[in-house]
Amino acid sequence: MPVKPKLLKTISGQNYLLPFILVTSLFFLWGFAHGLLDVLNKHFQEILHISKAESGMVQFSVYGGYFLAALPAGYFMNRFGYKKGIVLGLLLYAFGAFLFYPATSIQSFWPFLTALLIIAFGLAFLETAANPYISVLGPSETAEPRLNLAQSFNGLGWIFGPLVGGLLIFGSQPAEGNQFSSMSLPYIGVGFVVLMVALLFLRTPLPEIKEETTLEVDGTTYKDLLKYRHFILAIAAQFFYVAAQTGINSFFINYVTESIKISNTNAALILSFGGMGLFWAGRLSGSFIMRAFAPHRLLTAYSAVCSALMILVVAGLDWISVAALFITYFFMSIMFPTIFVLGLKGLGPLTKKASSFIVMAIVGGALCPMLMGYIADRSSMQWGFVVPLFCFLVVFYYGLIGHKEKPILKLS
């Protein structure tokens, strides 16, 4: 795909194409990990006979892990740099994936949740490093389209996650015997791939980027971040966006199978090629659309459309509602990277500290599935989607008003 050089060069003219390609590969890897989760939810409901709210513990483990690891990841990056943070994240990711093998022998919920928690620790390091690394790997004026271009490969990972999970977990599930055994194969495979990527990073020299600063400050602290209203609101917007995305992904298969009566495997394939395919297309097109439209305007428009689509989903109109759920993936695709970059605007030497807090906001994904499941268990699945409707309205506010950089607040 042709990429304009200005997206990948610093102001001084240095070419960062190779670092961009390597770091972009990380976006695919964590997209794949998240895509697999959406298959696990339905699988655990069936083999463990647990409620929808209880199956939300899958997302609680992963996104709770993000919350626990985000600040340590930011501290590690400040002290040792982006490259070492990426390598550590990859090693944690691989270790958690390999733990799926002994978990299949134990045959209970908690060993799998523990493995997912360790994977989440690794993903927190990768996201804390990769998002700001991409955003400063070139001129600041092209940060949003550059990050959306990298994030388009995250969307590609989201396509392959439910595809592989649906075929290997639902498709190869034994009729009798160990019902958990089908879950180990995709995770062991991805564990080996992640180890190879870690070795590649170890052997490849990467520049340690120094963020340009607009602040005449040395020795910054986390307290300094409280001066920036647009950053504080970015944390809130990211919390609710991730809550919406995770809730939709977690119960997509439930919603579709209950609305149009198809099998789990077919629903997973529809999620992969339909929903995640549109998500990827939205990420890819978003990086180019932002060259013509201001990122905050696109965020405002897309979140408004998502809010309208969620109303149709809650209405329970069979195929119309399922189609609305599909289309939502296209319009929510640009939200995470856009909020991320808007929240880091003008923070200079505080960028690494700030990115860890925005990654912590991913904890929204830990809470939303359990709340949606609780509502669904007591009424119907369609009413659970009232939660993402509210979340998209919060994102709409951030795109419309909350993103604006305000004068620095004075702290006593």
N, C-alpha and C positions, 0 to 999 in steps of 0.2 A: 504494500500500500504506500503510495507516495506521501511523504511527510515534508512539509515545508521546513527548510533548514532553520528558520528563525525559531521554530518550536524547540529545537534541540541544541542551540548554541547559547552560550552566556554572552553577556554584553561585551566581554573582551574578545569574543570570536572563537573560543575554544569549543571543539566539537565533542559532544557528550553522547553520541549515537550508541556506542557499545554499552556504556553504563545504563543508558535508557532501556536498551533491549534486555539486559540482564535483570534489572529491577522490575521491568514489566512482566517478566516470567513469574515473579512472585504473585502478581495479581491473579494470574490463572490458577496457581496452586491453592490460594486460600478461597477462591471462588469455587473450585472443585470440592474442597472440604465442606463448605457451607451447603453446596448443592446436595451432597450425600445426606445431610441432616434431614432434609425434607422427606426422604424415603424412610429414615429410621423412625420418625414419629408414628406413622401409620403401622409400621412393622411391629413396634413394641406394643401398640394398642392390641394387636391381634395375638401375638405369641405370649404376652404376659397378662392379657385380659384386664388392662388398666383403662381408666377413663381418659378423655381428651385432656382434661386439666393435668392429670398425672403425667401424660406423655410430654407435656410441656417442660418437664424436667430435663429433657434432652437439650432444649435451647437454653434453659436456665444454667446448666453446667457450662455450656460453651460461652455464652455471653457474660455469665458471672465470672468465668475465667479471664475474659477480657478486662473486666472491671478490676479484678485483683492484680493483674499483671501490668496494667497500663502505666502506672506511676513508676514501678521498678524498671520497666522498659525505657521510659523517658530518662530516668536517672542513669541507666546503663549507657544509653546513647550519648548523653551529655559527657560522660566520663571517657568512654572508649570509642565513640564514633558510630556512624551508620553501618559500616561494613561488618564489624564484629557483632553488632546487634542483629543484623540479618542472619549471619551464620548461626548464632545462638538460637534464634527463632526457628530456623530450619531444623536444627538438631532436636529441639523440643517437639516440634511437629512430627518428625519421624519416630521419636520415642513413643509418643502417644499413639500413633498409628499402629506400631508393632504390638502395643499392649492389647489390641483387639484379639490377638490370637489366644493368649491365656484367658481372656474374658469369655470367649466362646466355650471354654471348658468349664468355667465356674457356673455359667448359665443363670445369672441373675442380673438385675438392673444396675446395681451400684458399680461393679467393675467397668461396665461400659461408660457410665457417667464419669468415672475417674479418668479413663483413657481420653474421653472427650475434653475433660477439664485441662489435661496436660497439652493436648493439641491446641486448645484455646490459648494457653500461655505462650506457645510458639507463635500463633497467629497474631497475638497482641504485639509481640516484638516485631514481626514482619510489617504490620500495618503502621506501627509507630515510626518505623524507619522509612518504609517505602513511600508513604503518602507525602511527607514533607520533602523527602529526597527528590522525588519527581517534581514537586512544586518549585524547588530552587535549582533544578537542573536546566537552567536557561533563564531568559528574561522574565521578570515578574508579570509583565503585561500579557504573557501567553501561558501563565500558570494554569488557569482553569481549563482551556482546551487541551493542554499537554497532559494534565492529570486525567481528564475524561478519556483521552486516547489510550492511556495506560489502563484505565479502569475498564475499557471495552474488553480487554483480555480477561479481566475478572468476570465479566458477563459471559465470556466464552467458557470459563471454568464452571459457571453456574449451569450451562447447558449440559456439559459432560457429566457433572455430578449426579443429577437425577437419572440421566440416561444409563450410566454405568450401574448406579444403585438399583434402578428398576429392573435391569436385566439380570444382575448378579445376585441381588438380595431377594427380590420377589420371584424372579424367573427361575432361580436354582434352589429355591427353598425345598428341603426334603419333605416328603409326605409324612415320614415318621422319623424318630431318632432325635438328634440334636437340632432343634429348630433355630438355634443361634449360629450354626456353623457357616451359613451363607454370608454372614456379615464380615468375616475376617478377610476374605480374599481381596476385595477392593481396597481395604485399608493397608494390608501388607504390601500390595502393589504400589500404592501411592507413597508408602514409607520408603521404599527403595528409590523411587524417583526423587523424592525430596532429599535423600542422602546424596545422590549424584549431583543435584543442584547445589547443595552445600559445598561439595568438593570443588565444583566449578567456581564458586564465589571465592573460596580460599586461594585458588590458583590464579585468579584474575585481579590485577591491580585496579582499584576504583578510587577516583578522587574523593577526598573528604571535603565536601562543600562547606564553605563558610557563608552563612546567610548575610546578605547585605543588611545593614542596620539603618533605621531612621531615628534611632534613639542614641543620645549621647550619654549612655549609661554603661557602667561596668559593674560586674558582680550582681547581676539581676537575680531576683528571687521569685518564687511562685506568687507572692503577694502582689508583685507588679502586674500580674495578669488581671487582677481585679480592676485595673484602671480602664479596661477596654470592654465597653458595653457590647459591641458586636461579637466579641469572642465569647462572653458569657451567654449571650442568646444563641450563639452557634452550638454550644454544648446542649442547650435545651432542644434546639431544632434537630440536632443529630440524634439525641435520645429518642425523640418521637418518630423521626424517620425510620431509624433502625427497628423500633418497635413495630411500626406498620409493615415494613418489608418482611421481618421475621414472622410476624403473625400470619401474613398472607401466604408465605412459603410453607409454614408449618401445617396449615390446614387446607392448602390447595387441593391435595388428593382427597381429603375428607369431603370438601365442598363439592368437587366434581363428581365423585362416586355417588354421593347422596342426591345430587341434582339430576344427573343424566344416566345413572345406573350403568357404569362401566367398571371393568376390573381395575385392581390396584396397579398392575403392570401397565395397562393402557393409559391410566391416569398419569403415571410417572413419565411415560413417553410424551404425553401431551404437555406436561409441565416442562419437560426438557426442550422439545422443539418449538412448542407454542409459546408458553410464558417466558422461559429463559431465552428463547430465540429472539423474542421481541425485546427483552431486557438488553441483550447484547447489541441488537440493532440500534436501540436507543442510546446506549453508551457510545457506540461508534459514530453515529450521526451527530450526537451532542457535541463532540469535540470540534466538529466542523461548523455546526450551526452557531456555536458561540463566537465564531469569528465575525458573524454579522449582527448578533444580538448580545446585549450585556448579560452575563451569567445570572445576575439576580432577577432579571426580567424573565428569563427562560425558567428559572426555578419557580417564580410566582405563577406563570402560566401552567406549567406542568403539574404543580401541586393542586391548582384549581380544577384541572381536568380529572386528576386522581380522586379528588373529593366527590365530584359528580359521579364518577364510575362506581365508587363505593356505595353510593345511594342505590344504584341499580343492583349491586350485589346483595345488599341487605333486603331489597324488595323480593328476592327469590323468584325471578321470572324464567327459570329453567335455562334454556340455551342463551337467552339474551343476557342473563346475569353471568353465565359462564364466559361468554364473549367479553363482557365488561371486565371480568377478572383477568382475562388474558391481556386485554389492552392496557390495563393498569401497569403491567410490567414495562411497557415501552416508556410510559411517562414518569415512572418513579426511578428510571435508570440513572439519570444524571444527578440525582439529589445528593447522595453521599459525597462524591468528590467535590461538588459545587459548594455545599455547606462547609466542607473541610477547608477548602481554599479561601472562601470568604471569611471564615473565622480566623484564619492566620494572617490576613492582610495587615501590613504595617506593624507586625510584632517584632521584626528584626531578630535580635539575639534571644528573644523569648520563644522563638518558633518551636524548638525542640520540646521545651517545657509545655507549651500550649498544645502541641499535637498529642501528647500523652493524655491530656484531659479530654480532648475531643474523642480519642479512642476509648476512654473510659465511658463516654456517653453511649457506647454500644451496649451497655448494660440494659438499655431499654428493651433489647431483644430477649433478655432473660425473663422479663415480667409479662410482656404482652401475650405470648402463647398460653401461659397458664390462666390469664384473665379471660382470653377468648375461649379457652377450653371450658372454664368455669361457666361462662354464659351459655355455651353450646350444650353442655351437659344438663342445664336446667331449662333450656328452651329449644333452640335449634341452631344448627351451624351458621345459618345465614345471619342471625342476630349477633353472633360473635364478631362480625365484620363492622359493627358499629365502632369498635375500638380503633382499627386503622383509619376509619373516616375522621374521627377526632384528631388523630395524629397528623393526617395530611393538612388539616386546617391550621395546625401549629406551624407546619413547614411553610404554608402559604403566608402566614404573618411574617415569618423571618425573611422570605424573599421580597415581600412588599415593603416592610419597614425595618425589621430587626437587623438586617445586614449592614445598615448604614454606620459608618465609622463616626463615632461621636468624639468630641474633645476629651482629652484625658481627665479622668476624675481625680480630684485631690483626696488622698488618703491621709488620715491623721496618724 
